[in-house]
Amino acid sequence: MVPRDAATDRVVTTEHVATIGGKKVAYRAVVTELPMPGADGGPVAVAVSYGYIAQAKGGPAKRPVLFVFNGGPGASSSPLHLQALGPRRIVGKGEAAYLEDNRFSLLDAADLVFIDPVGTGASMPIKDRDASGYWGVGGDARGVALMIERWLAANGRTGSPVVLIGESYGTSRALAVLHETSNAKKPLPDGVALLSLAVGDSDGPVVSDVVKLPTLASVAWYHQAIDRGGRSVEQHYAAALAFAQGDYALALLKGSTLSPATRRKVAERMSALIGLPVSLLEEKNLRLDNYDFMLNILAAKGLRTGQLDGRATRAIADSKLRPPFDDPSMTLGASSAQLIETYLKSELGYGLPSPYRSLNLGINFKWSWDKEYGGSYRSMSFAPYLKAAMDAKPTLRGFTGGGYYDITTPVYAGQFALEQAGVPMDRVSAHHYAAGHSVFEDEAGLAALSEDLHAFVAQVVAARP
C-alpha cells in the first residue's frame, strides 16, 4: 500500500457514449476524491469514487443512484465496477483482456457510483497519517456513509432514490451503513441489494451444517457425484433444503442421543444428496466440514473442488498452499490491475498517484471486528440492521442474490439469517443463480443478475411515495 503525499480533492469529469441493452446511452463520468477525516478532524486518507451519470430528459435529479461496493474486507469496487455493472466491462483474462461496452450495465436504468473504501483501489492513506480507524466494521461503514452523503450533496442528488449494492463482505458493509445512518438520524436509502450474503447469524452447532447442505448438494449435482434422477440443480437444491430443514436438523439437534439406526438412515439420505460415503458421514457424526467435502467428493479422480466456486477443480496433489489460497477458484485481482489503471487514465482522465490495489489483504488480516458488531467474524450479526431499517422505512425494499455453487457464502445461510432476524421477506426479492461466489463471472449469470437488478430498481422507484 503506497500512501498519498497529500490530501487532494480532485473532481475529474469526462463525456462518453456506450451501447447498453442495445441502445446508445450518453453519460458523464465523474471521478471524485474526498479527503477522509481522522480522530483529530484532519485528513488521514483520500477516498475515491467513480460516478456515471446518464443524460436524461428533465435532468438526472429523479433518476435512481446506485452506490456499489465489493467486500473483502480489503477489496476494491473493481469487480462490480468493471466486470459486472459499470458501462465498460473487462472481457478475457491476462494479457488478452480488453474493455468493451457493457450491454448488461445498469446505467440505462440508474446512475452508478462505485466506491473504493479507504485502503483499496485508488483510496489510499496520506503519508505519516493514521488511517487505521477506517479498517474496522464501524469506521469503514461510517466512511462509506460519508462518501455517499457527500456525493449526493455535491451532485444535487439528495432527492433521488438511493440503492446500496454490496457483494460478500460488502453485504455486511451495506447493513452496517444502514445502522450507522440510522444512528446518525440521516435519511435511509430506498433499497438494498445483497449479493453473496455474509451477514452472520448462520454459524455454530447445527445451524452451520444445516445452511450449507443444500449448497454441497448443488456442487455434487454439478459434478454428477450423485444420481441426478432427472432433476435440475434447482430441483436438487430444493430437495436438499427440505431435508436440511427437516430430518437433518432434527438429527443434529439430538446429538449423542440419536439412535444408530436413525443416524444410518440420515447418513444414507445425506450421501444420496451430497455424494460423500455413508461411512465418512457416520464417522463425522453427520457434521459437514467444507474441506471434508471439497477433498473427498472427487477424490476418486484425484481432484478437489473450489470453495468460492465449487465447479472449479484442481488436482489434490497440486493443492499445496495453505487455506484459503489453495482454492482453485480463488483469484487475487492482480492480473487486471494494469488494465484498470489504463482505463482510469485513458478513458476517465484520472491519473493514479500510486498503483491500483484491487485487493489489499493487509487490511483483511488486521480488520477490527468492533464489539458493537459482535467482536469477531464468527459472532457478527448484521441482519437485524436490515430489519430495523425496513421497520423504520416501510417503503424500503431488499434484494438477495447468490450462487448455487458458492461454498464460501451458501445461499441458504443468508436467507436463514434474514428470516431469523424477522426481516419482512415479502419486501425482499430473492434470487439464486447457476454460479459461484461472483455471480457475474459467467456471462449467463451476469445477464440474469442484470435483468433481476433492473426489475428491482424499477420496484424501488415504484414503491417510493
C-alpha positions in Angstrom: 0.0 0.0 0.0 1.6 3.2 -1.2 0.4 6.3 0.7 -0.5 9.6 -0.9 1.7 12.6 -0.3 -1.1 15.0 0.5 -4.9 15.4 0.8 -6.3 16.2 -2.6 -9.9 16.8 -3.7 -9.9 16.5 -7.4 -13.1 16.0 -9.4 -12.4 14.8 -13.0 -15.2 14.8 -15.5 -15.4 13.2 -19.0 -18.1 12.6 -21.5 -18.9 9.2 -23.1 -21.4 7.1 -25.1 -21.9 3.4 -24.6 -24.2 0.8 -26.1 -26.2 -0.7 -23.2 -29.2 -3.1 -23.7 -29.0 -2.5 -27.4 -29.3 1.3 -27.1 -26.8 4.2 -27.1 -26.5 5.8 -23.7 -24.7 9.2 -23.4 -23.2 9.7 -19.9 -20.8 11.8 -17.8 -18.1 10.0 -15.8 -17.1 11.8 -12.6 -14.1 10.6 -10.6 -14.3 12.2 -7.1 -11.6 12.4 -4.4 -12.8 13.0 -0.9 -10.3 13.7 2.0 -11.4 11.5 4.9 -11.1 12.8 8.4 -9.3 11.1 11.3 -9.8 11.3 15.0 -8.3 14.8 15.1 -10.5 16.1 12.3 -7.6 16.4 9.9 -7.5 14.3 6.7 -5.9 10.9 7.0 -6.8 9.4 3.6 -8.2 10.3 0.2 -11.2 8.2 -0.8 -12.1 7.8 -4.5 -15.4 7.0 -6.2 -16.3 6.6 -9.8 -19.7 8.0 -10.8 -21.6 7.6 -14.1 -24.5 9.9 -14.8 -26.6 9.3 -17.9 -28.1 12.1 -19.9 -31.8 12.2 -19.1 -34.8 14.3 -20.2 -35.5 16.9 -17.5 -32.2 16.3 -15.8 -30.9 13.5 -13.6 -32.5 14.6 -10.2 -35.2 11.9 -10.1 -33.1 9.1 -11.5 -32.1 6.4 -9.0 -28.5 6.4 -7.8 -26.9 3.1 -7.0 -23.9 3.1 -4.7 -21.9 -0.1 -5.3 -19.0 -1.8 -3.4 -17.4 -5.2 -3.1 -16.2 -6.8 0.1 -13.1 -8.5 1.4 -12.7 -6.7 3.7 -9.9 -5.1 1.6 -11.5 -5.5 -1.8 -11.8 -2.5 -4.2 -15.0 -1.9 -6.2 -13.3 -3.1 -9.4 -15.1 -6.5 -9.8 -18.6 -5.0 -9.7 -17.4 -1.8 -11.5 -15.5 -3.4 -14.4 -16.8 -6.9 -14.6 -20.5 -6.5 -13.8 -22.4 -3.3 -13.6 -20.4 -0.4 -15.0 -20.8 1.0 -18.5 -17.5 -0.6 -19.6 -16.5 -4.3 -18.9 -13.3 -6.2 -18.9 -13.5 -9.3 -21.2 -11.0 -12.1 -21.2 -8.1 -12.7 -18.8 -4.4 -11.9 -18.5 -2.7 -10.2 -21.4 -5.6 -11.0 -23.7 -8.1 -9.0 -21.6 -9.7 -5.9 -23.1 -12.5 -3.4 -22.4 -15.8 -3.2 -24.3 -19.2 -1.6 -23.7 -21.1 -3.5 -21.1 -24.5 -4.3 -22.6 -25.5 -5.6 -19.1 -24.8 -2.4 -17.3 -27.5 -0.8 -15.1 -26.7 2.7 -16.4 -29.7 2.7 -18.7 -31.9 2.4 -15.6 -30.0 4.3 -12.9 -26.9 6.4 -12.3 -24.0 4.5 -10.8 -21.3 5.3 -8.2 -18.6 2.7 -7.4 -16.8 3.2 -4.1 -13.3 2.1 -3.2 -13.2 2.1 0.6 -10.1 3.5 2.3 -7.1 1.3 1.7 -8.4 -0.3 -1.5 -8.3 0.6 -5.2 -7.2 4.3 -5.5 -8.4 5.2 -2.0 -5.1 5.4 -0.1 -3.9 6.8 3.3 -2.0 10.0 3.4 1.7 9.8 4.3 2.5 9.9 8.0 -1.2 9.9 8.9 -3.0 7.1 10.7 -6.0 5.8 8.6 -6.5 2.6 10.6 -9.7 3.9 12.0 -11.3 3.0 8.7 -10.1 -0.6 8.9 -12.9 -2.0 11.1 -16.6 -2.6 10.8 -17.8 0.7 12.2 -15.2 3.0 10.9 -15.5 1.5 7.4 -19.3 1.9 7.4 -19.1 5.5 8.6 -16.5 6.3 5.9 -18.7 4.8 3.1 -21.8 6.6 4.5 -19.8 9.9 4.4 -18.8 9.3 0.8 -22.4 8.6 -0.1 -23.7 11.7 1.7 -21.1 14.0 0.2 -21.5 12.6 -3.3 -25.3 13.2 -3.2 -24.9 16.7 -1.9 -22.1 17.7 -4.4 -24.1 16.4 -7.4 -27.5 17.8 -6.4 -29.0 14.3 -5.9 -30.3 14.4 -2.3 -33.8 13.9 -3.6 -33.0 11.0 -5.8 -34.0 7.4 -5.0 -30.9 5.7 -3.5 -30.0 2.0 -3.6 -27.0 0.3 -1.9 -25.4 -2.7 -3.7 -22.8 -4.8 -1.9 -21.2 -8.2 -2.5 -19.8 -10.7 0.0 -18.4 -8.6 3.0 -20.0 -5.7 1.1 -23.4 -7.1 2.3 -22.1 -6.7 5.9 -20.9 -3.2 4.9 -24.3 -2.3 3.4 -26.2 -3.3 6.5 -23.6 -1.6 8.8 -24.1 1.6 6.7 -27.9 1.3 7.4 -27.1 1.0 11.1 -24.7 4.0 11.1 -27.1 6.1 9.0 -29.9 5.3 11.4 -27.8 6.2 14.4 -26.9 9.5 12.9 -30.5 10.2 12.1 -29.8 10.6 8.4 -32.2 9.6 5.6 -32.2 5.8 4.9 -31.8 4.5 1.3 -34.8 3.3 -0.7 -33.3 -0.1 -1.5 -30.5 -2.6 -0.6 -29.2 -5.3 -2.9 -27.1 -8.0 -1.2 -25.1 -10.4 -3.4 -23.4 -13.5 -1.9 -24.6 -12.7 1.6 -22.1 -12.7 4.5 -24.2 -11.2 7.3 -23.6 -13.5 10.2 -26.1 -15.5 12.3 -25.5 -18.7 10.4 -22.6 -20.2 12.4 -22.4 -22.5 15.4 -23.6 -26.1 16.1 -26.5 -27.4 13.9 -27.1 -24.1 12.1 -23.7 -24.1 10.2 -24.3 -27.6 8.9 -28.0 -27.1 8.0 -27.4 -24.0 5.9 -24.5 -25.4 3.9 -26.0 -28.8 3.0 -28.1 -27.5 0.0 -25.0 -25.9 -1.5 -23.0 -29.0 -1.1 -25.8 -30.9 -2.8 -25.7 -28.5 -5.7 -22.0 -28.9 -6.1 -22.4 -32.7 -6.1 -25.1 -32.4 -8.7 -22.9 -30.3 -10.9 -20.0 -32.9 -10.8 -22.5 -35.7 -11.3 -21.2 -37.2 -8.0 -24.8 -38.3 -7.2 -27.7 -39.8 -9.1 -29.4 -36.8 -10.5 -32.6 -38.7 -11.2 -33.5 -36.3 -14.0 -33.6 -33.4 -11.6 -32.4 -29.9 -12.4 -30.0 -28.1 -10.0 -32.9 -26.1 -8.8 -34.9 -29.2 -8.0 -32.0 -30.9 -6.3 -31.3 -27.8 -4.2 -34.9 -27.7 -3.2 -34.9 -31.4 -2.2 -31.7 -30.8 -0.1 -33.2 -27.7 1.5 -36.3 -29.6 2.6 -34.2 -32.4 4.1 -31.9 -29.9 5.8 -34.8 -28.1 7.4 -36.4 -31.3 8.5 -34.9 -34.7 9.2 -31.3 -33.5 9.1 -31.8 -30.6 11.5 -33.8 -32.9 13.9 -31.0 -35.5 13.8 -28.3 -32.9 14.6 -30.4 -31.5 17.5 -30.5 -34.9 19.1 -26.7 -35.1 19.2 -25.4 -38.2 21.1 -29.0 -39.3 21.8 -29.6 -40.1 18.2 -30.1 -43.8 17.7 -27.6 -45.7 15.5 -30.4 -46.8 13.2 -31.6 -43.2 12.7 -28.0 -42.0 12.2 -27.5 -44.6 9.5 -30.8 -43.6 7.8 -29.9 -39.9 7.8 -26.4 -40.6 6.6 -27.7 -42.6 3.7 -30.0 -39.8 2.7 -27.2 -37.3 3.0 -25.0 -39.5 0.8 -27.7 -39.6 -1.9 -27.8 -35.8 -1.8 -24.2 -34.7 -1.4 -22.2 -37.7 -2.7 -20.0 -38.4 0.3 -19.7 -42.0 1.5 -22.1 -43.1 4.3 -19.2 -44.4 6.4 -17.5 -41.0 6.3 -20.7 -39.2 7.2 -21.3 -41.5 10.2 -17.6 -41.1 11.2 -18.1 -37.3 11.3 -21.4 -37.7 13.3 -23.3 -36.2 10.3 -21.4 -32.9 10.6 -20.3 -31.2 7.5 -16.9 -29.7 7.1 -16.1 -27.8 3.9 -12.7 -29.4 3.5 -14.0 -32.9 4.1 -16.4 -32.3 1.2 -14.1 -30.5 -1.2 -11.3 -33.0 -0.7 -13.5 -36.2 -0.9 -16.3 -35.5 -3.4 -14.0 -36.1 -6.4 -11.2 -37.9 -4.6 -11.6 -41.0 -6.9 -10.4 -38.7 -9.7 -7.6 -37.2 -7.7 -9.4 -33.8 -7.7 -10.7 -31.3 -5.1 -13.3 -28.7 -5.7 -13.1 -24.9 -5.2 -14.8 -23.1 -2.3 -15.7 -19.7 -3.9 -16.9 -21.8 -6.8 -17.5 -25.5 -6.3 -17.4 -26.1 -10.0 -13.7 -25.4 -10.2 -11.3 -28.3 -9.6 -7.6 -28.9 -9.2 -5.5 -32.0 -8.6 -5.3 -32.7 -4.9 -1.5 -33.3 -5.3 -1.2 -29.7 -6.6 -3.1 -28.1 -3.7 0.0 -27.2 -1.7 -0.9 -23.7 -0.4 -2.5 -23.0 2.9 -6.2 -22.2 3.1 -7.8 -20.1 1.6 -5.1 -19.7 -1.0 -5.4 -23.4 -2.0 -8.8 -22.7 -3.5 -8.7 -23.4 -7.3 -11.4 -20.8 -7.8 -9.6 -18.0 -6.0 -8.1 -15.1 -7.9 -6.5 -12.1 -6.2 -7.2 -9.5 -8.9 -3.6 -8.6 -9.8 -3.9 -9.7 -13.4 -6.4 -6.9 -14.2 -4.8 -4.1 -12.2 -2.8 -2.7 -15.2 -5.9 -2.7 -17.4 -7.9 -0.9 -14.7 -5.2 1.8 -14.3 -5.1 2.3 -18.1 -8.9 2.6 -18.2 -8.9 5.2 -15.4 -6.2 7.3 -17.0 -7.0 6.9 -20.7 -10.8 6.9 -20.6 -11.7 8.7 -17.4 -8.7 11.1 -17.4 -7.8 10.1 -13.8 -4.1 9.6 -13.2 -3.3 7.4 -10.2 -0.7 8.6 -7.7 0.0 5.0 -6.8 -0.7 1.5 -8.1 -4.4 0.4 -8.1 -5.0 -2.1 -5.3 -7.7 -4.5 -6.4 -7.3 -6.4 -3.2 -5.5 -5.4 -0.1 -5.1 -8.4 2.1 -3.1 -6.3 4.7 -6.4 -4.7 5.6 -8.2 -8.0 5.7 -5.7 -9.5 8.1 -5.9 -6.7 10.7 -9.6 -5.9 10.3 -11.2 -4.8 13.6 -14.4 -6.6 14.4 -15.8 -3.9 16.7 -17.6 -5.0 19.9 -20.7 -3.2 18.8 -20.9 -5.5 15.8 -20.1 -8.7 17.6 -16.4 -8.5 18.3 -15.3 -11.3 15.8 -16.1 -12.6 12.4 -17.9 -15.6 13.8 -20.1 -13.6 16.2 -21.1 -10.8 13.8 -24.8 -10.2 13.3 -25.9 -7.7 10.6 -29.4 -8.9 9.6 -31.1 -7.2 12.5 -30.0 -3.8 11.0 -32.0 -4.6 7.8 -35.0 -5.5 9.9 -34.7 -2.2 11.8 -34.3 -0.1 8.7 -37.3 -1.8 7.0 -39.3 -1.2 10.1 -38.3 2.5 10.2 -38.9 3.0 6.4 -41.9 0.9 5.2 -41.1 1.6 1.5 -37.5 0.2 1.7 -37.1 -2.9 -0.4 -34.4 -5.6 -0.4 -32.8 -7.9 -2.9 -30.7 -11.0 -2.4 -28.7 -13.0 -4.9 -26.3 -15.9 -4.6 -24.8 -18.8 -6.5 -25.8 -22.4 -6.1 -22.1 -23.4 -6.1 -20.8 -20.9 -3.6 -19.5 -22.9 -0.6 -18.0 -19.8 1.0 -21.3 -18.0 1.4 -24.0 -20.6 0.9 -27.2 -19.1 -0.4 -29.4 -20.6 2.4 -27.1 -19.1 5.0 -28.0 -15.6 4.0 -31.7 -16.4 3.7 -31.7 -18.1 7.1 -30.1 -15.1 8.8 -32.6 -12.7 7.3 -35.6 -14.9 8.2 -34.3 -15.4 11.8 -33.9 -11.6 12.2 -37.5 -11.1 11.3 -36.9 -9.3 8.0 -40.2 -8.9 6.1 -39.3 -11.3 3.3 -42.4 -10.2 1.3 -40.4 -7.0 0.6 -37.2 -8.9 -0.4 -36.7 -10.3 -3.9 -34.6 -13.5 -3.6 -32.7 -14.9 -6.5 -30.4 -18.0 -7.0 -28.1 -18.4 -9.9 -26.2 -21.3 -11.5 -22.9 -19.6 -10.4 -20.3 -19.4 -7.7 -19.4 -16.6 -5.3 -19.2 -14.0 -8.0 -22.4 -14.5 -9.9 -21.3 -12.2 -12.7 -18.2 -14.2 -13.7 -20.2 -16.2 -16.1 -21.9 -14.2 -18.9 -25.2 -16.1 -18.3 -25.1 -15.3 -14.6 -24.3 -11.6 -15.4 -27.2 -11.5 -17.8 -29.6 -13.0 -15.3 -28.3 -10.7 -12.5 -28.6 -7.6 -14.7 -32.2 -8.5 -15.6 -33.2 -9.1 -12.0 -31.5 -5.9 -10.7 -33.2 -3.9 -13.5 -36.5 -5.2 -12.2 -35.5 -4.5 -8.6 -34.6 -0.9 -9.3 -38.0 -0.4 -11.0 -39.7 -1.8 -7.9 -37.7 0.5 -5.6 -38.7 3.6 -7.7 -42.4 2.4 -7.8 -42.5 1.9 -4.0 -41.3 5.5 -3.3 -44.1 7.8 -2.0 
